Amino acid sequence: MTAEVTRSSFLSMQVCIPTDWSDDQVREFAERENPCGTTNGWQIRRDGDEALAGCAERVTCEQRGGHVHVMLDA
């Protein structure tokens, strides 16, 4: 299985990616699939970010073994 965009809005996006992907791979995939258009590009929501509402930075995907969900912001 490969990575996929699972949710997308103007300022945020959720991706489902292989667990072993680096942060750089996550951002490169996000930019390729849905170019951000800002100077900084897509940024991964980090542990402790209020917008994660207590969830982890990388959340295990229930449907796809070996994958995690990551949220990104513009």
N, C-alpha and C positions, 0 to 999 in steps of 0.2 A: 504494500500500500504506500501511497505517497501523501504528501502534504496537501491540505485543502483549506480554503477559506470557509469558515462555518457561519460567520456573521460579519456584516459590514455596514457601516454608516459613514456619514461625512467625516467624523472626527475619531472614530474608533473601528477596530476590526478584531475579530477573534479568528485564530488559525488553529488547525489541528495538525501537529507536526510529529515526526518521529522523535522519540525520547532522547536520542543521542545527538540531536542537532544543536549546534552552538547558537549563541545569541546572534552572531553575524549571519548565519544561515537563515534564521527566522526572519530577520529584517530584510535580507536580500529577497527571500521568497515573497514577503509581504509587498515589497516595492515592485516586484515583477508582476504579481497578480493584480495589484490595485495601487498604482503609483500615488503616493501621498501628496506630492506637489508643494510641500513646505521645505524650507532650508534644511531642517534637521531630519526630515523623513519620519517614518514610523519609529516609535520608541516603545519598548516593552514596559508594561506596567510591572513594577517591582514589588516584592514582598513588603508589606506595610503601607502600600498606597491605599488611601482611603477609598478609592473607586473599586478596589478588589473586595471590599466589604468583608475582610477577614479571610478570604480564600487565598490559597497559595498562588505564587507566580506561575507555576506550571501545574495544571490539574490533570490527573489521569483521565483519559478518554474512556468512557464506559463501553462504547461500541467498537473501538479499534484498538486491539492489543498493541502495545509498543508505541503508543502515541499519547501526546499530552496536548491540552488546550492552553494557548497563550493569548493574552489580550495585549493589543497595541493601541497607542494613541498618536494622533497627528501632532 
